[in-house]
Amino acid sequence: MTQTVYLSHAARDRAGDAPPATAGRSRLLGVDAARGVALFGMIAVHSLYQSDALGRPTWSFTIFGGRAAALFAVLAGVGIAFLTDRRRVRLTDGAGPVAALVVRALAIGAIGLALGYADASLASVILPYYAVMFVLAIPLVFLPTWLVAFTGLAVAAGVPVLRQLLLPQLPEPTYDNPAFAHLVDAPGALLTELSMTGEFPAVTWLAYLCAGLVVGRLTLTRMSVILGLLYAGVALAAAAPVASWVLLNRYEGMQQIWFTQPKSGLTVAETSGLLALGGDGSTPTSTWWWLAVDAPHTSTPLDLLGTIGSAVAVLAAMLLLGHVARRAASVLLVPLAAAGSMTLTLYTAHIVFINSELDTLEPTAGYLAQVLVIVLVATAWWATAGRGPLEGLVTLLSRGAGRLVTRPGRASRGRAGMSMYARPAPPSADRHATAWRRG
């Protein structure tokens, strides 16, 4: 049976500095609920119309376009923080975490490549990009938190500039979904696309993992931390589009974009579409003013900072809901958290579904049907089995790899929780600090 934790406000604050086993469940409910929001947002982007008859973005794409995928990436960084016990890993203890992250990357990458048959016009499969992100994130676990934060800012500000310089010399991306055939036929081109030129360029998106790793190392059970994340996230999410508008309209950035449009390689319609609906991971190199755009999936500094802000705000809102309303909020959050606890399984099932003959409903009905099925299946699975099947497989493989390279007899602390990043709580967990309810 699944166990749910309810903590008083004072107990939560005390638990924030205690071993994760006593506080993890409460924290992970909000984190997994945020993953559920990201999952439903990404399904909305794939299943619903992105623009209307006049080429304007729909309300669903305005809300979720670019933000849902960014939320997933930030939460992946939070997951890495949980995997490494919310602290900097010492070099002498690094073999286990490194092995676990490498195997996790390989497993997620293999699942992503197996979905390579999917029609890229319906959905770009993000999992192979995630695999590269996990490998790139390995050095981050050895850094102090302040240096991780600095690295994230440096990546968000500097890598888009570097990409503008390098893109003319790099191979043109295919924008197909990567498959095992690409890995065999052209591994270098595949790695370049996954790292630099594809829709979710891993090197640029490392900024999201840095943000998530910093957030995951904070005491997420303290109200002051939650409110600080909420204020900072909202401020950053609001400031990015304002800064973009000022740069493009008050400093004639938009005028320069259209003046150099003939050299961009895009048609007028394609340029208008990119500005309104976003791109495929990069922007034209015809003028540096493209870096002032904050449209979805353009991977510009303002796009990265704005979507980091929205991701942090959503996570803080889910944590705040669980912290303030406690039992009532837990009931409300469970369907989201249940879906969020098995996003790898459900995301894979979603990609398979929209590429099958079963997807015959019109967009709105199809989206609502998927949401209903996911809520019912995920809640039932969460209440009986716990982790999703693919989450369980990835966790089994990564944990086994970590144990293989760890000296015998070194016990690792456990952690209660639903997600694939949580370890089971040890039998010796303090039963007096937490009130348990079996359900």
N, C-alpha and C positions, 0 to 999 in steps of 0.2 A: 504493500500500500504506500501511497505517496504521503510524505510528511510535510506539513506546512508550519512555518515558524511565525509566532507573533511576539514582538518585543515591545516593551514600554519605551518611550522616548529616551529616558535615562539609560535603560539597559542597552538600547541601540548605540548610544554614544559610547558607553563603556565597551561594548562589543566591537566597536570600530577599531580599537587598538588591541583587541584580543586575537587569538588564533582564528583564522577564517572559518573553522568548523562551527563556531558558535554564532557567527553573524552571516555566513555565506548565503543561506537560503533566502533571508530577507532581502539581501542585496541583489541576488541573482533573479528574484522575481521581477524587479524593475528592469534589470538589464535584459532579461529574456522578453519582457513585454516590449521593450524598445526594438528588439530583433523582430518581434511580430509586426510592429508598425512598419519596419523596413521591408519585410516580406510582402505584406499586403500592398505597400507602395510600389514595389518593383513589379508585382503582378499587375497593378493598375497601369503602369507605364507600358507593359507588354500587351495587355488585353484591351485597353480602351483607346479611343482615338486621341492622337496627339495634337491635332489641329482641327479647326472648323473649316467651313467652305471658303472662308476668306483668308485662310492661312494663319489665323491667330491661334495661339496655344489654348487648349481646352483647360477647364478648371482643374481637372485631375493632373494634367501634365504640368500645369503651373505649380501645383503643390508638390508633386512627387518627382518631376523630371530632374534628374541629377542628384536630388537630395536623398532618395531612397538608397541608391547604390553607395553614396557617401556615408550614410548612416551605417550600412552594413560594414564598410571598411573601418570606420571608427570603432565600431563594436568588436571587430576582429582584433584591433589593438587592445581593447579592454580585455578581451579573452586571453591574449598573450600575457597581460599583467596578472590575471588570475592564475594562469598556468605556471607562472614563476613566483607564486606566493606574494604578489603585490610588492615586490622589492627588487632591487638591483641584484643580479646574479653574480656571485664571485667567480673569478676565472677558474679557481680550483674546483668549483662545483658546477661548471658549465657543461660537462659532457652529457649529462642527462637531458637538460633542457634543449641543448642543441640537437641531439638525436631525435627528441620528440618533435621539435619544430620541423626538422628536415623530413621526417617520415610523414608528418601531418601534411606538409606541402606536397609531397609525392602522391599521397592518397587523394587529396583534393584535386590535384592536377590530373590524375588518372581519371577521376570521375568526370572532370570537365572535358577532357579529350574524348571520352566515350560519348559525350553529348555533341561532338563535333558535327554530326549529321544534321543538326538542327538548322533551320532556315534563319540566317542572320537578319533577314528583313523583319522577322517576327520578334527575335530577341538575340542579343549578343550575350553569349555565355561568359560569365565573369570568372568562373572557377579557375581556369588556367592562369589568369592574371593574378588571382589570389595566391596561387602556388608560388609564383615568383615573388610576390610581396612578402610571403612568410619567410622565404629564404633571405631576402634583403633585410628583413627585420631582425635576423639573428644577432647581429652586432649590437642592436639597440638594448637588448636585455642586460648587457654588461655595463651600460652607461648609467650614471646617476640621473635622476629625474630631470634636473635642470638642464642637463646636456641633451636629453631626449627632446625636451621642449625646444631648445635652441636648434637642434637638428631639424625638427619639424618646420620651424619658421624658415630656416635656410633652404629647405627643400621647396616649400611653397613659394618662396620669393625667387630662388635662383634657378631651379630646374626648368621652369617654363621659359626663362631667358635662354638657358643652354639649349633647350629643344628648338627654339626659334633659329638658333645658329646652326644646329646639326641637321634639322629636318631636310634641307635641300640636298644633303649628302647621303641621307639614309634611304634604303629601299622603300618604294611606295607600299604602304600596307594594303593587304588584300581585303580587310574587314570581313573576311569569312570567319566562321567559328572554327577555332583551331581543333584539329583532329590528330589522331595518331599518325595518319599518313603524312601530315605536315612535319611531324617530329622526325619521321624517317627520311623524307625527301629533302627537306631544307631546314635543318635544325637551327642554323644561324639566323635565317630570315624569320623563323618563328620566334626565337628568343628576342630579336630586335623589335618585332611587333608587340610582343607581350610586355617588353620593358619600356619602350620609348614611343612607338608610333601608333599603337592600337587604341581602341576606344577607352580602355581603362589602363593607361600606361603605368606599369608597376613602380617605376622609379619616381614618377611624379606623385603617384598615390601613396607613396611612403609617408607623405605628410599626414594622411589620415591615420595611419597606424601609429605614428608618433603621438598624435593627439590622443588616440585611444589608450595608448600605453601610459601616458601621463595621467589621464583621468582614472584609469584602472588602479593606479598606485595610490590614489587619494582614499581617504576614509569616507566611503560612499554611504555610510549609515548616519553621518552627522548632518543635522539640518543646515548648519552654516555652510558646509561644503556643497550640499545640494543646491541651496539658494545661490551660492556664488557661481556654480556652474550654470544655473538657469539664467542669471543676469548676464554673465559673460557670453553665453551662447546666443541669447537674444540680441545683445548689443552687436556681436560680430556678424550675425546673420542679417541684421538691419543695415550695418555700416557698409558692407561690401557693395550692395546694389546702389546705395547712395553715392559712394565714391566712384563707382563705374559711371553713373549718370553724369556726375560733375565732370569727370575726365573726358567723356565722350561728347558732351554737349556744351560745356562752358569753355573747354580748352580745345575745341575743334577736332577731337579725336575721331568722331563719326565722319566728319568732312574728309579727313585723311584716309579713312577706310574706303570711302566711296571714290575718292580721287585716284587711289591706287588699285581699285577693283579690277581693271583690265589685266593687271600683272598678277593677280591672285590665283589665276587658274580656275576661278569660279564664274558661273554666269550671274547675271543680276538676280535671277530668281533664287539661285543657290545661296548667294550672299544674304539676301533678305531672309531666307529660311534659317541660315546659320545664326543670324542675329536674333531671330525671334524664337527659334526652337532649340538652338544649341548645335553642337557639332559631334564629331566622332572621336573625341579625345585630343584634338589639336585645333589650331587655327592657322589660316594662311600666313605666309612669311612676307607678304608684300609690304607691310608696314608694322612697326613696333607698336602702333596703337591698338592692334588686335589684342595685346596683352591687357588692355584696360576693359575688355569685355568680361561680363560675368555670366554669360549664357551657359545652360547645362552642358556638361561634358566637353567643355572647351579647355579644361585643365590650365586655366590662367591663374595667376595669383589671387585675383578677387573671387573667381569661381571656387578655388580651393578653400580660401578663408571663409567665404560665406556659407558653404556647405558644411565645413567643420563646425561653424557656429550653430547651424540648424540641427546638426546631429547631436551636439552637446546639449542643446536646449531640449530636444525630444527625450534624450536619456534622463536629463534632470527632471523633466516633467513626470516621467514614469516613476522615478525614484521618489519624487515628492508626493505623488498620489499614494504610493504604498506607505510612505512615512507618516502622512497626516491622517488618512482615513483608516489605516490599518486593516481591520477585518473586512469592512465593506469594500475597501479598495482591492483587497486580495481577491475577492469574488469577481470584481470587475476586471482585474488584470489577468486572471487565470486563463481565459480564452486566448488573449494576446500572448501571454507567457508560454502557454502550451504550444502554440504555433511557433513562437520564437525559440523554444527549446529544441526544435527539430527542423530548423530552417534548411539545412543541407538536404535532408530527405524531401521536404516539401518543395523546395526550389527545383530540385531535380525532377520531381513528379510534375511540377508545373511546366517545365520545359518540354518534357515528353508529351504532356497532354496537348499543349498548343501546337505541337508538330504532328499530331495524330488526326485521324479521321473522326475522332470523338468530339473534337472542338467544332461544333456546327451551330452553336448559338450566336446571336448577335452580340456585339461587344459588351454592353451593359449587363445583359442576362448572363453571359458567359462569365463575366467577372464576379457577379454576385453568387453564381453557382459554385465557382471555385472557392470563394471566401467561406460559404456555408459548409461545404465539404471539408475544407481545411480545419475550421473551428471544431466541427463534430469529431473528425478523425483524430486531430491533435489532442483535444481534451480527453478523449477516451484513451488514447495511447499514453498520454502523460499520467493519467490516473492509475494505469495498470502496469505499463512496461517501463515508463521513465523516458530514457533517451530514445531518439529515433534510431531506426536500423542503421542508416549510414553514419550517423553520429557515433553510435556504438562501435561500428567497425573502425572508424578513424581513431577514436579514443583508444580502442584495444591495440591497434597497430602502433600508435605513437607512444602510448604508455609502455608497451612491451619494448620498444626501441630504447626508451629512457632507462628502463630497468636493466637492459642488457649491458649498457655501458656504465652503469652505476655500481659502485662497489657493494658487494653483499653486506647486508646488515644495516645499511643506511636507510632508516625509515623516513618517509616523507610525510609531512602533515597532510591530513585530509581536509575535505571541504564539502559541506552540504550544498546541494543545488541540483538544478535540472539540466543545465546546459552541457554541451560537449566539452567545455573547458573545466567543468567542476569535477573534483575527485570526491569519492564517497567519504562521509564523516567517519572518523575512527571511533571504535566502541568506547574509548575513554573520554569522549567529549563531555564537557561540563554540562550536566543535565540541570543544574540549578540556575544557570544564567538564562535559560530559554524555556519557554512553555511550549510543549509540543501538542499538536492535535493531529490525530491520524484521520485521514479521509480517503 
